[in-house]
Amino acid sequence: MKYSEIKMLFNEMLFPRFEVEDFVESVTEGGEDFEIGNYRFIREDSIDEIMENELGGDDYMLGCFNAWFIADVLDIDMDVIEAMQEAEAYSAIGKLVKSMGKLEDLQKAYANADGYGHHFNKYDGNQDELYIGSDTYYYFREN
């Protein structure tokens, strides 16, 4: 895609907080995950791995999903997860998810259920897509 086409696309989308040049530079440098202004851009072919890595970095958060969701992913009785959550053993649940090798399954189920915006967009939970040539970027407003 030509620079002029990208600039026209950005003008149509009304990205008010940054210059299109910053985006073009990030894309041409092979950027798969970058922030410009109050937006985070993640290339489609990298988003699942990035999300999985972020989820895996916080055992406590992994244990905070709904008990039925975790039990379904782990294929264990929901009462076990509920008891652990009642005991505030959220980090232990997160460690269990990872030790059972189910982090990728949890990430995929989470993305399928809620999309990517719920995880990446702290502003309003939305996800939007931007097509640049043959690449798709998801973008998320951060504040």
C-alpha positions as CSV (number, residue, x, y, z in Angstrom):
1,M,0.0,0.0,0.0
2,K,1.3,3.4,-0.9
3,Y,2.0,6.1,1.7
4,S,-0.6,8.4,0.2
5,E,-3.2,5.6,0.5
6,I,-2.3,5.0,4.1
7,K,-2.5,8.8,4.8
8,M,-5.9,9.0,3.2
9,L,-7.1,6.0,5.1
10,F,-6.0,7.6,8.4
11,N,-7.6,10.9,7.5
12,E,-10.9,9.1,6.9
13,M,-10.6,7.2,10.2
14,L,-9.9,10.4,12.1
15,F,-7.0,9.3,14.2
16,P,-6.5,12.7,15.9
17,R,-3.7,11.9,18.3
18,F,-0.7,11.0,16.1
19,E,0.8,11.5,12.7
20,V,0.4,8.9,10.1
21,E,4.2,9.0,9.6
22,D,4.7,7.3,13.0
23,F,2.4,4.5,11.9
24,V,4.1,4.0,8.5
25,E,7.5,3.9,10.2
26,S,6.4,1.3,12.7
27,V,4.8,-0.9,10.0
28,T,7.7,-0.7,7.6
29,E,10.1,-1.7,10.4
30,G,8.1,-4.9,10.8
31,G,6.2,-3.8,13.9
32,E,3.8,-6.4,15.2
33,D,2.9,-4.7,18.4
34,F,3.4,-0.9,18.9
35,E,1.8,2.1,20.5
36,I,1.2,5.5,18.9
37,G,-0.6,8.2,20.8
38,N,-3.3,6.6,22.8
39,Y,-3.7,3.5,20.5
40,R,-2.1,0.1,20.5
41,F,-1.7,-1.7,17.2
42,I,-1.1,-5.5,17.0
43,R,-0.7,-7.4,13.8
44,E,-3.3,-10.2,13.4
45,D,-0.7,-13.0,13.0
46,S,0.9,-12.1,16.3
47,I,-2.1,-11.2,18.5
48,D,-2.8,-14.6,20.0
49,E,0.8,-15.2,21.1
50,I,1.0,-11.7,22.6
51,M,-2.2,-12.2,24.5
52,E,-1.1,-15.6,25.7
53,N,2.2,-14.1,27.0
54,E,0.4,-11.3,28.8
55,L,-2.1,-13.7,30.4
56,G,0.7,-16.1,31.4
57,G,2.6,-13.3,33.2
58,D,-0.1,-12.9,35.8
59,D,-1.1,-16.0,37.7
60,Y,-3.5,-14.1,40.0
61,M,-5.5,-12.8,37.0
62,L,-5.7,-16.2,35.4
63,G,-7.5,-17.4,38.6
64,C,-10.0,-14.6,38.4
65,F,-11.9,-15.9,35.4
66,N,-15.4,-17.3,36.1
67,A,-15.2,-20.7,37.7
68,W,-17.3,-22.3,35.0
69,F,-14.9,-20.9,32.3
70,I,-11.8,-22.2,34.1
71,A,-13.4,-25.5,34.9
72,D,-14.4,-26.0,31.2
73,V,-10.9,-25.1,29.9
74,L,-9.2,-27.4,32.5
75,D,-11.9,-30.1,32.2
76,I,-12.3,-30.4,36.0
77,D,-15.2,-30.0,38.3
78,M,-16.4,-26.5,38.8
79,D,-16.7,-27.0,42.5
80,V,-12.9,-27.4,42.8
81,I,-12.4,-24.0,41.1
82,E,-15.1,-22.3,43.2
83,A,-13.6,-23.7,46.4
84,M,-10.2,-22.3,45.4
85,Q,-11.7,-19.0,44.5
86,E,-13.6,-18.8,47.8
87,A,-10.2,-19.5,49.6
88,E,-8.8,-16.6,47.5
89,A,-6.3,-19.0,45.9
90,Y,-6.4,-17.1,42.6
91,S,-2.6,-17.4,42.0
92,A,-2.8,-21.2,42.6
93,I,-5.5,-21.5,40.0
94,G,-3.3,-19.6,37.5
95,K,-0.4,-21.9,38.3
96,L,-2.7,-24.8,37.8
97,V,-3.7,-23.5,34.4
98,K,-0.1,-23.2,33.3
99,S,1.1,-26.5,34.9
100,M,-1.6,-28.4,33.0
101,G,-0.5,-26.8,29.8
102,K,-3.8,-25.1,29.3
103,L,-2.7,-21.5,28.9
104,E,-3.1,-21.5,25.1
105,D,-6.5,-23.2,25.4
106,L,-7.6,-20.6,27.9
107,Q,-6.4,-17.7,25.7
108,K,-8.2,-19.1,22.6
109,A,-11.4,-19.7,24.6
110,Y,-11.2,-16.1,26.0
111,A,-10.6,-14.6,22.6
112,N,-13.4,-16.6,21.1
113,A,-15.8,-15.6,23.8
114,D,-15.0,-11.9,24.2
115,G,-12.8,-10.9,21.3
116,Y,-9.5,-9.1,21.9
117,G,-10.9,-5.8,23.0
118,H,-11.8,-6.9,26.5
119,H,-8.1,-7.8,27.1
120,F,-6.3,-5.1,25.2
121,N,-8.6,-2.1,25.3
122,K,-8.7,-0.5,28.7
123,Y,-10.7,2.4,27.5
124,D,-14.0,0.9,26.3
125,G,-13.3,-2.8,25.5
126,N,-13.7,-2.4,21.7
127,Q,-11.5,-3.8,19.0
128,D,-11.2,-2.4,15.6
129,E,-9.4,-3.6,12.5
130,L,-7.2,-1.8,10.0
131,Y,-6.2,-3.4,6.7
132,I,-2.8,-2.3,5.3
133,G,-2.0,-4.2,2.1
134,S,-2.2,-7.9,3.0
135,D,-1.8,-7.3,6.7
136,T,-4.5,-6.8,9.2
137,Y,-3.9,-4.9,12.4
138,Y,-6.1,-4.8,15.4
139,Y,-6.1,-1.5,17.2
140,F,-7.2,-0.6,20.7
141,R,-7.7,2.8,22.3
142,E,-5.8,2.9,25.6
143,N,-7.3,5.9,27.3
